[in-house]
Amino acid sequence: MLPRPPDAPSPSAPPLSAPGPAFLTADALAAALPACRDPAGWAGPLRAACGRWGIATPRRVAAFLGQVGHESGDLNRLQESLNYTPAALRQLWPVRVPAWLADRIGRTAAHPADQAAIAEAVYGGRMGNARSGDGWRFRGCGLIQLTGRDNHGACAAAFGLEAEAVPDWLLTRDGAAQAAAWWWHSRGLDALADGGDVDAISRRVNGGDNGLADRRDRTARALAALEARAAASLAVPA
């Protein structure tokens, strides 16, 4: 999930231009995110998004992939799962989901999780979710797990869409890649990537230290793969 609403004006999407960083190939993506089920299908949308939003160096792309890889399970999951047990709900949201509610809506041997009810309990009434059903409709989606009506509305404004259309758009590869690159750019994360500050980037994305070790490992692996591919493309045959 991406819990924090926009805290800065959201830039409008620049026109699509060059195809993006040439070193972001399917082979490099497979090496960077080895559990990705379709690197060939993702390479093009990611190159286009990175090119559009200025994520253009191996260090920047590696930091970007390290975060979206963690958030999306190696690009394999574009919508947040709320299939939690009562114990997990109590641990994650002890105030929003008291024990009696966790037992009723969490996953047990007797019944599946009521994921729509969980979304309303944990996301309803915040992040711009003012209407009934907003918590479920605007649960985490896309590569960066954009969450809440406010974030979806800012994304809609940047790309000339209606907020209600954004969740479905984020389930497409082009939409997921473009929205993640837009969010990255709108938060100025390239500057942190240039300095190699993976921890600061992770806290901007997640709001805490959740999955920090995994994000570091993913970024390092992606950087090695992308630098190797960039170096190979510059090699001159003897």
Backbone torsions as a table, in degrees:
resi	resn	phi	psi	omega
1	MET	NA	156.9	177.5
2	LEU	-124.9	89.5	-165.0
3	PRO	-76.9	-21.6	-169.3
4	ARG	-88.4	134.2	177.3
5	PRO	-73.0	168.5	179.1
6	PRO	-56.2	135.8	179.0
7	ASP	-118.5	12.2	177.8
8	ALA	-153.5	156.2	178.0
9	PRO	-55.4	136.8	-178.6
10	SER	-88.5	125.3	-179.6
11	PRO	-69.8	146.7	173.4
12	SER	-73.9	150.4	-177.6
13	ALA	-67.4	127.3	174.2
14	PRO	-70.4	162.8	179.1
15	PRO	-62.3	148.8	173.1
16	LEU	-64.3	133.5	-176.1
17	SER	-129.1	-116.1	-177.9
18	ALA	-66.2	158.6	-178.1
19	PRO	-68.0	-7.3	176.2
20	GLY	101.3	-173.2	-175.1
21	PRO	-61.8	119.9	-175.4
22	ALA	-65.0	-24.4	-178.5
23	PHE	-75.2	-9.7	178.9
24	LEU	-86.6	73.1	-179.1
25	THR	-94.5	169.8	176.9
26	ALA	-60.8	-40.7	179.6
27	ASP	-64.3	-43.1	179.1
28	ALA	-65.5	-38.3	179.3
29	LEU	-66.6	-39.2	177.8
30	ALA	-63.6	-37.6	177.9
31	ALA	-72.0	-35.7	-179.1
32	ALA	-71.9	-40.6	-178.0
33	LEU	-127.4	77.0	-170.6
34	PRO	-62.6	-20.1	178.8
35	ALA	-89.1	-1.7	178.1
36	CYS	-63.2	128.7	-174.7
37	ARG	-79.4	-19.7	-177.5
38	ASP	-145.4	68.4	179.8
39	PRO	-61.3	-32.8	179.0
40	ALA	-65.0	-36.6	179.4
41	GLY	-74.0	-25.6	-178.6
42	TRP	-91.1	-23.8	-172.3
43	ALA	-59.1	-44.7	-178.5
44	GLY	-64.0	-53.4	176.9
45	PRO	-57.4	-38.3	179.4
46	LEU	-70.1	-40.3	176.4
47	ARG	-60.5	-45.4	-179.0
48	ALA	-62.8	-43.1	-179.2
49	ALA	-67.0	-43.8	179.7
50	CYS	-64.4	-40.7	177.8
51	GLY	-63.9	-40.7	-178.0
52	ARG	-65.2	-35.6	-172.6
53	TRP	-108.2	12.3	171.6
54	GLY	78.6	18.3	176.5
55	ILE	-89.5	83.2	-159.7
56	ALA	-117.6	-10.8	-178.4
57	THR	-105.4	159.0	177.5
58	PRO	-55.2	-38.9	-178.5
59	ARG	-66.6	-41.2	179.1
60	ARG	-68.2	-45.6	-179.0
61	VAL	-65.0	-38.2	178.9
62	ALA	-63.1	-43.9	178.6
63	ALA	-63.3	-40.3	178.0
64	PHE	-63.0	-48.7	179.9
65	LEU	-64.8	-34.6	177.8
66	GLY	-60.1	-37.2	-180.0
67	GLN	-79.6	-49.7	-177.7
68	VAL	-68.9	-29.3	176.2
69	GLY	-63.6	-41.1	177.8
70	HIS	-67.4	-47.8	-174.4
71	GLU	-66.4	-31.3	-173.6
72	SER	-109.8	8.8	-178.5
73	GLY	60.8	55.2	179.7
74	ASP	63.4	38.3	176.7
75	LEU	71.2	14.6	-176.7
76	ASN	-98.1	-11.6	-175.4
77	ARG	-132.1	115.8	-176.3
78	LEU	-108.3	3.9	178.4
79	GLN	-140.4	136.7	-176.2
80	GLU	-64.0	133.0	172.2
81	SER	-93.2	133.4	176.6
82	LEU	-117.3	35.0	-177.1
83	ASN	-83.2	65.1	-173.3
84	TYR	-97.8	150.5	170.6
85	THR	-80.4	163.8	175.1
86	PRO	-56.3	-40.6	-179.3
87	ALA	-63.0	-41.5	179.3
88	ALA	-65.9	-40.2	178.6
89	LEU	-62.4	-42.9	179.5
90	ARG	-64.6	-36.4	-179.6
91	GLN	-72.1	-42.8	-175.4
92	LEU	-77.7	-40.0	-175.3
93	TRP	-133.7	67.5	-174.5
94	PRO	-63.8	-25.9	179.7
95	VAL	-86.1	-45.6	-176.3
96	ARG	-75.2	-25.9	-178.4
97	VAL	-126.5	86.6	178.1
98	PRO	-65.5	167.0	-172.4
99	ALA	-56.6	-43.1	-176.9
100	TRP	-64.2	-36.2	180.0
101	LEU	-75.0	-39.8	178.2
102	ALA	-58.4	-41.8	179.5
103	ASP	-64.8	-32.0	-176.6
104	ARG	-79.3	-38.4	-172.4
105	ILE	-107.9	-12.9	178.9
106	GLY	-77.7	162.8	-179.2
107	ARG	-76.3	126.7	176.7
108	THR	-133.8	177.6	175.7
109	ALA	-64.9	-21.8	-176.5
110	ALA	-89.6	-24.6	-177.8
111	HIS	-158.0	153.2	176.7
112	PRO	-72.9	165.1	174.8
113	ALA	-65.4	139.2	172.0
114	ASP	-89.9	86.2	-170.4
115	GLN	-66.6	-33.5	177.5
116	ALA	-65.3	-41.0	178.4
117	ALA	-67.5	-37.6	177.1
118	ILE	-62.4	-44.6	179.5
119	ALA	-60.2	-41.5	179.6
120	GLU	-67.1	-36.9	-179.3
121	ALA	-68.0	-41.1	-172.6
122	VAL	-92.7	-25.1	-176.8
123	TYR	-114.6	-16.4	-177.8
124	GLY	-64.3	140.9	176.2
125	GLY	78.5	10.6	176.1
126	ARG	-147.9	171.1	-178.3
127	MET	55.7	29.1	-179.7
128	GLY	84.3	1.2	-178.5
129	ASN	-81.8	87.5	-174.4
130	ALA	-101.6	-19.7	-175.6
131	ARG	-99.5	153.9	175.5
132	SER	-60.7	130.8	-179.6
133	GLY	93.5	-10.0	-178.8
134	ASP	-63.5	-37.9	-177.9
135	GLY	-59.1	-40.3	179.2
136	TRP	-76.6	-45.1	-178.2
137	ARG	-61.9	-38.5	-175.3
138	PHE	-109.1	32.6	172.1
139	ARG	-67.7	172.6	-173.8
140	GLY	-57.3	128.2	-179.9
141	CYS	-139.5	154.4	175.2
142	GLY	86.6	-177.1	-177.2
143	LEU	-68.6	-29.0	-178.0
144	ILE	-102.6	4.6	179.1
145	GLN	56.9	55.6	177.7
146	LEU	-61.7	127.7	-171.4
147	THR	-130.9	137.8	174.5
148	GLY	94.2	149.3	-179.2
149	ARG	-61.5	-36.4	-179.9
150	ASP	-61.4	-48.4	179.0
151	ASN	-64.8	-40.6	177.9
152	HIS	-65.7	-37.5	178.3
153	GLY	-66.2	-40.3	177.8
154	ALA	-64.9	-39.4	177.2
155	CYS	-64.8	-42.3	178.8
156	ALA	-59.9	-43.0	-179.9
157	ALA	-64.1	-38.1	-179.0
158	ALA	-66.0	-33.9	-174.4
159	PHE	-109.1	6.6	178.0
160	GLY	70.4	37.4	-179.7
161	LEU	-114.8	169.6	169.2
162	GLU	-87.3	141.4	-177.7
163	ALA	-56.2	-37.7	-178.4
164	GLU	-65.7	-22.1	-178.9
165	ALA	-87.0	-15.3	-173.0
166	VAL	-64.7	-43.5	-178.7
167	PRO	-55.1	-42.3	179.3
168	ASP	-69.3	-38.0	178.5
169	TRP	-63.1	-35.1	180.0
170	LEU	-69.7	-12.8	177.4
171	LEU	-89.8	-1.1	172.6
172	THR	-94.8	156.9	-178.8
173	ARG	-67.1	-43.4	179.6
174	ASP	-63.1	-45.6	-179.5
175	GLY	-64.6	-44.1	-179.6
176	ALA	-62.1	-43.3	-178.8
177	ALA	-68.9	-45.2	-178.6
178	GLN	-64.2	-43.6	-178.0
179	ALA	-66.4	-39.1	179.3
180	ALA	-65.4	-42.1	179.4
181	ALA	-68.1	-37.6	175.6
182	TRP	-61.1	-47.7	-178.1
183	TRP	-62.3	-42.8	178.3
184	TRP	-57.6	-49.2	-179.1
185	HIS	-64.5	-40.7	-176.7
186	SER	-66.9	-20.1	178.4
187	ARG	-99.8	4.6	177.2
188	GLY	64.7	34.1	-173.7
189	LEU	-77.3	-15.1	176.6
190	ASP	-61.0	-37.0	-179.7
191	ALA	-62.6	-40.2	177.3
192	LEU	-69.4	-36.9	177.5
193	ALA	-64.6	-39.6	179.0
194	ASP	-60.8	-33.1	178.8
195	GLY	-88.6	-0.1	178.5
196	GLY	70.9	23.3	-175.8
197	ASP	-91.0	76.1	-177.6
198	VAL	-63.8	-36.3	-178.2
199	ASP	-64.0	-44.2	179.7
200	ALA	-65.0	-39.6	177.4
201	ILE	-61.8	-44.5	-178.6
202	SER	-60.1	-39.5	-179.5
203	ARG	-71.5	-31.3	175.0
204	ARG	-66.6	-39.3	-176.5
205	VAL	-74.3	-46.4	-171.1
206	ASN	-101.7	-19.7	-177.4
207	GLY	83.7	4.9	-179.8
208	GLY	-167.5	-154.8	-177.2
209	ASP	-106.3	17.9	-178.7
210	ASN	-61.8	124.6	177.2
211	GLY	69.6	23.6	-172.9
212	LEU	-61.2	-44.6	-179.1
213	ALA	-62.5	-41.1	179.5
214	ASP	-65.7	-39.6	179.2
215	ARG	-64.7	-39.9	176.7
216	ARG	-62.8	-47.3	-177.9
217	ASP	-62.8	-43.1	-180.0
218	ARG	-63.0	-42.3	-179.2
219	THR	-64.2	-44.1	179.9
220	ALA	-63.3	-43.0	179.5
221	ARG	-65.5	-41.4	179.0
222	ALA	-64.3	-40.9	-179.5
223	LEU	-62.8	-42.8	178.9
224	ALA	-61.6	-42.9	-178.4
225	ALA	-67.7	-42.6	-176.6
226	LEU	-72.6	-39.5	177.6
227	GLU	-65.3	-38.6	177.8
228	ALA	-63.8	-41.0	-179.6
229	ARG	-69.4	-39.9	178.4
230	ALA	-64.2	-41.5	179.5
231	ALA	-65.0	-40.0	-179.9
232	ALA	-64.8	-36.0	-178.9
233	SER	-70.9	-21.4	-179.5
234	LEU	-94.4	-10.0	-177.1
235	ALA	-65.5	135.6	179.5
236	VAL	-104.6	124.0	179.2
237	PRO	-60.2	141.6	179.8
238	ALA	-68.3	NA	NA
